[in-house]
Amino acid sequence: MKIKFTCFSCGENFVIHIENLTKKSSLACPNCENPFPQGNFEALKKISSLVSEASEGLTYADREGNILTSWEFKLLD
């Protein structure tokens, strides 16, 4: 699952996988280095962690090793 960000300082759009977001200690625009507010980032990391946890187990391998999906969800605007 991915989160799309838009920096209003320079107009850059970029996407980060939730799994990668939870490993970061801060976030800044890759184009202009405008920092994402740290308090908001920490809250977003908590939400990302919960979303990742909620998506665990929705895909599984059958006896033949095929990957199957029982449910999928996406976060929308």
C-alpha positions in Angstrom: 0.0 0.0 0.0 1.3 3.5 -0.8 0.7 7.0 0.4 0.9 9.9 -2.1 2.3 13.2 -0.8 2.2 16.7 -2.3 4.6 19.4 -1.3 3.0 22.8 -1.7 6.3 24.6 -1.5 7.4 23.3 -4.9 4.4 21.3 -6.2 6.3 17.9 -6.1 4.2 14.8 -5.8 5.8 11.6 -4.5 4.7 8.2 -3.2 6.0 6.2 -0.3 5.1 2.6 0.5 3.7 2.3 4.0 6.2 -0.3 4.9 9.0 2.2 4.1 7.3 5.1 5.9 7.3 3.2 9.2 11.1 2.8 9.0 11.8 6.5 8.6 12.5 8.9 11.4 11.5 12.0 9.4 10.1 13.0 6.0 11.1 15.8 3.6 10.3 16.6 0.0 12.7 14.9 -2.3 12.7 17.9 -4.6 13.1 21.0 -2.3 13.8 19.3 1.1 10.8 21.0 2.7 10.3 19.1 6.0 7.0 17.4 6.7 6.0 18.5 10.3 7.4 16.0 12.7 4.3 15.8 14.9 2.2 15.0 11.9 4.7 12.6 10.7 4.7 10.6 14.0 0.9 10.4 13.8 1.1 9.3 10.2 3.6 6.6 11.2 1.2 5.3 13.8 -1.6 5.1 11.3 0.7 3.5 8.7 1.7 0.8 11.3 -2.0 0.1 12.0 -2.9 -0.1 8.3 0.0 -2.5 7.7 -1.1 -4.6 10.7 -4.7 -4.7 9.4 -3.6 -5.9 5.9 -1.5 -8.8 7.3 -3.0 -12.2 6.6 -5.3 -11.0 3.8 -3.0 -12.8 1.3 -1.9 -16.4 1.9 -0.3 -19.3 0.1 -2.4 -22.4 -0.7 -1.0 -25.9 -0.6 0.5 -25.5 -4.1 2.3 -22.3 -3.2 -0.1 -20.0 -5.1 -0.6 -16.6 -3.5 -4.3 -16.0 -2.9 -6.0 -12.9 -1.6 -9.1 -13.1 0.6 -9.6 -9.3 1.0 -8.1 -6.1 -0.2 -8.7 -2.5 1.0 -7.3 0.8 -0.2 -7.3 4.2 1.5 -8.8 6.9 -0.6 -9.1 10.7 -0.3 
